[in-house]
């Protein structure tokens, strides 16, 4: 008989924390119901207390894995939001505050120790630069609200990092993240399949799209495709780079299934930036498969020489496909970017962001200031889709410098740890996670930025935690 994931003695020991969780869940549910316009907040409190008492014990006895799973799932639900006192709140915001508060209570009861990696101080500098820019920006109230949202993202990074104490927990966390990611991508595929039947579970429709585009439960189609590409690169990286025998036959089958799901979701997203990211990332994985430095250098040179041929082959494929095919239309658009509405709109917005930065190059204008300065553009709130320009416009050279230093130190840490580790599945996981993360930020987020959502921060935290737990035994 299989064992339950919790015990009655454990449940009794966790009674004080269970009460804390009950109160927090009750308040969260009450805030949600009130935010949706229902005045029966007391009923929501009662319901929240009952729900917390029923599930809180299991959640707390499975801590910290249950907390990680909550953060992972909430990070996928970015499409859904509600207003509380005029402030837009997402599931990831509620989840991080809940985990932070309950985790703090647990640390108090168990005298736990909080780990703060050195790279976090660079993120603190980035937050301080954003806060200063917001205070001096055109709308201090909005800017400080957005700075608080950025602080929740950094808190998410810290929580995930601290909830992973050892190698076994890290392996479980990466596996759980990939399972949740596969379910998210599969949901988007199902939503696209059901859309012609008149049921929209998560599909984006617009006059400038050749066909309806799935987004699942993500914010929008481009980000859905970008993260599907990042997950696909992790899966393929493990399949291609893991030493012989490191993966079980069952694990390999599951990874191939996940890769098929993620690549299908990527294709259906019709996101050109995500496509470019995936092909470049897959090429780099092929380079890393080389044996020794000389072979890797040769493969890198060969890849650079082959890129134009690959691009021409894809364009030839576009002409071979039916003219009304969505894939053909999207591929052909690379040859007509000057006439592409989406690309032209992005160029216009990037030019405005560049001019904003030139006017205040050191500290920028504060997070969310692009809307405060430019209002509506094309009947929608002004928004900077490019991560690099967003960093410059919102936090200037100071904030962008802190953030880039965070990325550089994270990359250096991965490189140092991976060089000391022998070939293993753990080393492969760390390298694949890092490559997909930097491809995500360096390529896909340059056309559609998603740094303001929790998913990429969880990805970064898994890398940082992996580098720490693997270095302990290196």
N, C-alpha and C positions, 0 to 999 in steps of 0.2 A: 504493500500500500504506500502510495506516495505521501511524502510529508507536506503538511501545510506550510506556507511561507511565514507563518507567525505562530506564537504560542500564547496560552492564557497567562503564563507567568510574565512573559515579555509585555503583554498587554497591560497587566497590572503595574509593572514597573514604569510603563509609559503614561500612567494616568495623569500626572500633572501636565505633561506636554499635550496629551489628548484634550484636556480642557482648553489649553491655549489654542489648539487647532480648531476646536469646536467654535470658540468665539470668533476666530478669524474667518472661518468659512461662513459663519452666520452673518458677520458684517459684510463680507464680500457679496453674498447672495442678496442681502438687503440693499446694498449700494447698486447692484445690477438691476434689481426690480425697480428701485426708485429712479434710476437713470433712464429706464425704459418708459417711465411715466406712470407707473402703477403706484398708488399711494398706500397700498397695504404692506408697508414695510415690516410691521410686526409679524405678519404671517410669514414673511420671508425669513425673518430672524428665527422663528420657531422651526421652520423647515430646515434652515441651515444648521441649527443645533442638532436636530435629529439625524440629518445626513452626515454631519461630522462625527457623531457618536457611532454611527454604523460603519463608516468607512475610514474614519480617522485612525482607529486602532491598527488596522491592517497597514495603512499608509505609513504610520510612524514606526511600526515594527519592522517594516521593510526599508527603512531609512538607511543609507542615503539614496539607494537606487530608485525608490519611489519618487523622491524629490527630483532626481535627474530626469526621470520619465515624464514628470509633470512639466518641467521646463522644456523638454524636447517637443512634446505634443503642443504645448501652448505656442511655441515658436512657429508652428505650421499654420496656426489659425489667424494669420495676419489680415485676412479679408474682412473679418468680423470685428466690429468695434461698437462702443456705445458711449454716450456722453454722461459725464458726472460733473455737475456744477460748471457746465460749459467747456469741460476738458475732455478731449477724445481719449478713450481708454481701450486698450486691446487686451486680449487674454494673456499675452506675454507679460504685460505690466502687472496684472493681478498675480500671476504665478510667481514672478520674481519677488514681489513683496511678501507673498505668503511663505515662500521657502526661506526668505531672509529672516522673517520674524520667527517662524518655528525653528529654523536652524539656530538662531540666536538664543532661543529659549533652551534648546538642547545643549548648546555650548555652555550656557550658564549652569544647567543642572549637572552636566558631566565634566565641567571645567575643561572643555575642549579648546584646542589651539587653532587659531586662524592663520593660514598661510597667505602671505602677500608677496607674490613674486616681484622681482625688481622691475620687470616691464610695466607693472601696474602704476608705478610712479610716473612713467611717461604718459600713461593714459590720464593720470590725475592732472598733469601739466596741460594735456589737450583739453580736458574739461574746464580747467581754470581759464585757458585762453578763450574758450567758447563763452564762459560766463562773463568775462570782462568785455568781450566784443558785444555780447547781448546787452549788458548794462549801458554801453555807450552807443548801442544801435538805434535804429529808427523806432522800434517798438520794444522797449525793455521787458514789458510783461510777457509778450509772446516769446521773445528770445530766451528769457529765463525759464519759461515753461518747457521749451524745446531742449534747453540745457539739462533740465531735470530728466527729460526722457533719455538723453544721452547718458546721464549718470546711471539710469536703470540698466542700460546696455552694458556699461562697465561693471555694474553689480552682477549682472548675469554671468559675465566672464569670470568674475571672482568666485561666485557661488559654484559654478561647474568645476572650476579648478580645485576648490576646497572639498567638494563632494566626492572626489576621486582620490582615495588615499594610497592605493597600491596598484601593481600591474594587473592583477585579476579584475579589480574594479574598472580600470581603464579599458581593458579588453571588452568587458561587459558594456561599458558606456558607449564605445565605438559601435559595437554590434547593435545596441538598442537604437542609437542614432540612425544607423543605416536601415534598420527595420522600419522605423517611423518614417524615414525618407521614402522608402519603397512604397509604403502605404499611401503617403501623400501623392506621389507620382501616379500610382495606380488609380487613386480617386479622380485625379485630373483626367486620366485616359477614359475612365468610365463616364465621367461627366461629358466629355466630348462625344462619346458614342451614343449617349442618351439624348443629346441636344436635338438631333433631327426629329425625335419623337415628341418634341414640345416640352421637355423637362430640362430646365437649366439649373444644374447643381453647382456650376462653377465654370462658366464659359464666358469669355469676353467677346463682345460683338461691336464692331465699329465700321464706319464707311471706308476707312483707310486700310482695313484688313481684308485680304483676299478670301478668307474663310473664318468662321468662328474659331477662337483660340482658347484652349483650356487654361485655367489658372488654378484649378483645384480649390484649396482653401488658402492659397497664397494671395498676396496683394494684387498682382496682375500677371499677365501672360509672360512678359519678358523676364521677370524675376522667377517665375515658375520654371521657365526654360533654363535660366542661368544656374539655379540650384540643382536642377536635374542634371545638368552638365557636370557640376562639381561632384555630385554623388556618383555619377557614372565614372568619372575619372578615379575616384577612390576605389570603386569596385574593380575596374579594369587594372588599376595599379597593383592591387593585391593579387589578382589573377595572373598578371604578367611578370611581376617582380618577385613574388614569394619563392623562396628556395624550394626545390623539389621535395615533396613529402611534408612540407610545413602545413599544407591545407588538407583536411580530410576530404574524401570524395563527396560527402554530404555538404560540407561547407563550400566546396567548389560549385556544386550544383545550385546552392542558394545564391551564391554571388553571381553566377551567370544569369539566373532568373532576375535578380535585382538589376543587373546591367541592361538586360533586355527591356525591363520596365522603364528605367531611367532614359535610355536612348530613345525609346518610343515617345516618352513624354517630351524629350528635347526636340525631336522632329516635329511633333504636333504643335509645339509652342511657336514655331516659325520665327524664333528670335535670332536675328542674324548675329548679334554680339555673342549669344550663347553658342551658336554654331562655330564661330571663329574660335572661341575659347576652348571648345571641346576638341577641335582638330589640332590646335596648337598644343594643348595639354596631352592629347594622345601621342602626338609626335615626340614630345619630350619624354613620355613614358617609354617609347620605343628606343630613344637614345639611352635612357637609363638601363635598358636591358643589356647593353653592351658589356663585354667582359674586359675589365681593366680600363684605365684612363685613355689609352690610345684608341681602343675600339669605340669608346664613347665619343671621343673627339671626331673620329671618322664618321660616325653616324650623325653627329650634329652637323657636320659639313654637308653630308649627303642630304639631310633633311632641308637645310637652307637652300640647296640647289634644286631640290624637288618641289619646294613650295609653289613656285610659279606653274610648274607642270600640273600639280594637284589642282590649283585654282582653275586652270584652263580646262582640265578634265571635268570639273564640276559644272563649269559654264556650258561645256559641250553636252553634258547630261541634261542640263536645263533645256537646251534646244531639242533634245531627243524626246523629252517628256511631252505629253499633250499640252498645247498652249494654254489651256484653261486650268492646268494643274496648279494648285497652291504652291507646291515646292518649286515648280518651274518659274512662276511669277516672282517668288521670293529670291531665287538664285539670280534671275535676270536683273533684279533690281540693283545688284552690285555694279552693273554696267551703266546704270541710269541714276546714280545717286544724286546728281544735280537736279533731277526732276522728281526725286522721291520726296513726298510731303513730310514724312516723319524725319528723315535725315535733315532736310532743310530747316525744319522747325527746331531740331536740336542745335544745328549750327547757329541759328539766330539766338537761342537762349544762351549758348556757350559764349557768344560774343558779348552779350549783356553781362554775364557773370564775370568775364575777363575785364570789362570796363569797370565794374564794381570793385574788383580787386585792385585795379590800378589806382583807384581813388583812395583806398585805404589798405595798402599792401601789408602792413605789419600785423594788425590784429583783426582785420576783416570787419564784417557787419553784424555777426551773430547768427546762430542757427535759426533758420526759417525767415531770415531777413530778405531773401530774394522776393518773397511774396509781399512783404511790407514795403519794399521799394518799388516794385513793378506791378503789383496788383494782379489783375487778370490778364493773361496772355492767351489768345485764341479761345476766349470764353472759359478758361480754366485757371485755377490758382497757379501763379508762376512757380516754376520748380526747376532745379538744376539736376539734370540727369547724369552728369559726369562727376565721378567721385573726386578726381583731382581738382577740378574747378570748384566743386562744392567745398572742399577743405580750405582752399585759398579764399574764396568769397566769404565764407562764414567765420573762419578763425585766422585768416591771414598766414603769413610766413611762420609766425610763432606756433600757431595751432597745427598747421600742416607739418611743420618740422617735428613736433612732438609725436604726431601720429605716424609719420614715416619712420622715425626712430624706433617706435614700438614695433613696426613691421620688420625693420632691419634686425633688431635684437632678437625677435622671435625666429627669424630665418637663421640667424647666426647660431642660436641655441639648438635648433634642429640639426643644422649641419655638424656642429661639434659632437652632439650625442650620437648621430647616425654614423659618424666616422669611427667612434669608439666601439660601437656594437658589432658583433659578428652577424653574418647573414641569418635572418630569422623572420618569423611572421610579424613580431612586434616592430622590428626595424622597418619592414616593408609598410606596415600600417602607418607608422609615423611619417615616412617619406611620402606616401600617397596622399595622406591628409594635407601635408604641407604644400605639395605641388598643386593640388586641386584648389586649396584656399588662395594661394597667391595668383593662380590663373583666374579665379573668380574676381578678386579685387583688381588685378592688373589688366584684365581684358573685358569681362562681361560688365563689371560695375563702371567701366568708362563710358558705356552707352546708356545703361539703366542702373542707377546707384541704389543699392539696398542696404547700405551701412546703417541706416536708421531702424533696421529690423533685427530681431534677436538671433536669427538663424546663423548669420556669419560670425557672430560673437561666440555662439556655442561651438562652432567649427574651430575658431581660434583657441578657445579654452581647451578643447580636446587635444589640440596640438601642444599647447603649453603644459598641460597635465601629463601628456605622454612623454614629453621631453624630461619632465621632472622624475616620474616614476621609473623610466627606463635608465636614466642616468644614475639612479641609486644602485643599480646592479651592474652598471657598465664597467 
